[in-house]
């Protein structure tokens, strides 16, 4: 398996977001509804959406998050 690291990638090349989030100094994981596993929050990018908006939407859908670093909220 080959892994590449990029400083920046154009949004149109991205298909999904995986979010490594912290709350009260701890990492946030979601329990999957259909499996007995805990996973990082994330999901598919919607056409025309900025990837940061994808990440915020997925955190809201999966975790109920409404406030994000920098004062942004959905």
C-alpha positions as CSV (number, residue, x, y, z in Angstrom):
1,X,0.0,0.0,0.0
2,X,1.3,3.4,-0.9
3,X,0.4,6.4,1.3
4,X,0.8,10.0,0.0
5,X,0.8,13.2,2.2
6,X,-0.2,16.5,0.7
7,X,0.1,20.0,2.1
8,X,-3.1,21.0,0.2
9,X,-5.6,19.3,-2.2
10,X,-8.2,20.9,-4.4
11,X,-11.7,20.2,-3.0
12,X,-12.9,18.6,-6.3
13,X,-10.4,15.8,-5.7
14,X,-11.8,14.9,-2.3
15,X,-14.7,12.4,-2.0
16,X,-15.2,12.1,1.7
17,X,-14.1,13.6,5.1
18,X,-12.8,11.7,8.1
19,X,-12.6,13.9,11.2
20,X,-10.2,13.5,14.1
21,X,-12.0,15.6,16.7
22,X,-11.4,16.4,20.4
23,X,-13.8,17.3,23.1
24,X,-12.7,18.2,26.6
25,X,-9.2,17.0,25.6
26,X,-10.3,13.5,24.5
27,X,-10.6,12.1,21.0
28,X,-14.2,11.6,19.6
29,X,-15.3,8.3,18.2
30,X,-18.8,7.1,17.0
31,X,-20.3,3.7,17.7
32,X,-21.5,2.4,14.3
33,X,-25.2,1.4,14.2
34,X,-24.7,-1.7,12.1
35,X,-21.4,-3.0,13.5
36,X,-20.0,-3.4,16.9
37,X,-17.2,-1.0,16.3
38,X,-16.2,2.6,17.2
39,X,-15.1,4.7,14.3
40,X,-14.0,8.3,13.5
41,X,-16.8,10.5,12.4
42,X,-16.9,11.2,8.7
43,X,-18.8,10.8,5.5
44,X,-19.3,11.6,1.8
45,X,-18.7,14.9,0.3
46,X,-21.7,16.4,-1.5
47,X,-21.2,18.1,-4.9
48,X,-20.6,21.8,-4.6
49,X,-19.7,21.5,-0.9
50,X,-16.5,22.8,0.6
51,X,-14.7,19.9,2.4
52,X,-14.7,21.9,5.7
53,X,-18.5,22.2,5.4
54,X,-18.6,18.4,4.7
55,X,-16.7,17.8,8.0
56,X,-18.9,20.2,9.9
57,X,-22.1,18.6,8.5
58,X,-20.9,15.1,9.3
59,X,-19.9,16.1,12.9
60,X,-23.4,17.6,13.3
61,X,-25.2,14.5,11.8
62,X,-23.1,11.9,13.7
63,X,-22.3,13.7,17.0
64,X,-24.8,16.6,17.3
65,X,-21.9,19.1,17.2
66,X,-23.1,22.7,16.7
67,X,-19.9,24.7,17.6
68,X,-16.6,24.4,15.9
69,X,-13.1,25.9,16.5
70,X,-12.8,29.5,15.3
71,X,-16.4,30.3,16.3
72,X,-18.0,28.7,13.2
73,X,-21.3,26.9,13.7
74,X,-24.0,25.4,11.6
